[in-house]
């Protein structure tokens, strides 16, 4: 699908918490720079801190699987989650 017709991103993964749909993630592994780029993270309303902690853990696992040791966070929805996510990923 051409970029102007994409609704969520190029390659969007669903995020599940148990059996509940909690968001979408469009990410890319830049292996040359060893960076996992979070192009767009879209969380559904009502996500809590427990989910965010688990999400950070799984993002670290995804980065390691792809040989990445750093993150670049481009867009997070809702906006208020972005600083929390960036702070946790930098630890």
N, C-alpha and C positions, 0 to 999 in steps of 0.2 A: 504494500500500500504506500503510495507517495506520502512524504512527510506532512503535507497540508491536509491529508485525509485521515491521519492517525488520530485516534481519540485519546489514547493513553501513553503511547510511546512505540518504539521500534520492536522491542522484545519484552513483553510485560509478563511477570510471574505473579500468580495469585498468592496471597499470604493467608494461610489458614492457622487458626488457633483452636486446636482440637478439631471439631467439625464446623466451626464458624468461620465465615469469610470475614477477614479483618482489614484487608487492604490489597494494594498492588505495588509491585516494584519493577522499575525499569532500570537495569544496571548493566555495566559493561566492565570487563576485566581488560585493562591496558597492561599487557604483560611486559612490554618494554620498560615501562616506568614502575611496574609492580604496584599498580594502583587499581583498586576497585572503585569505579565511578558510580555513585548512586545518582543517576540522571533524574529520576523522579520517584519519590516514595509517597504513596497516597494511602493514608490510614483512614479507616471508617470512623465515624463519630463514636465516642464512648470507649476508645482504647485506654487502657490503664497503665500504670507504671510497671506492673508485673509483665505485661505483654512487651513493653518497650525494652525491658531488661533482657527478656528472652530473644527479642529481635536483634539486639546488639550482639548477643552471643552467637546467633546463627549467621549474622553478617560477617563476623570474624571467621567463622568456620567456612563460609563461602569464599571469603578472601583467601584464606589459607589453601583451600582446595584449588584455587586458580593461581596460586603462586604469588599472591599480592600481599604486601606488608603495610600498605597505607590506604587511606580512603580519601575520596573527593566527594563532597556532598553538594549537589547542585540545587535540587528542588525538593522540598518536603511539604506535604499538606497534611494536617493544618500547620500553619507557619510557626505556631508556638512550640511545636515538637522539635524543630530544626536545631536550636541551640542545645537542647538536652541531648539529642542524638549525637551531634558533633562532639560535645564534651565527653560523652561515654565512649565514642569510637577512638578518641585521642588518648585514652588511658592506656 
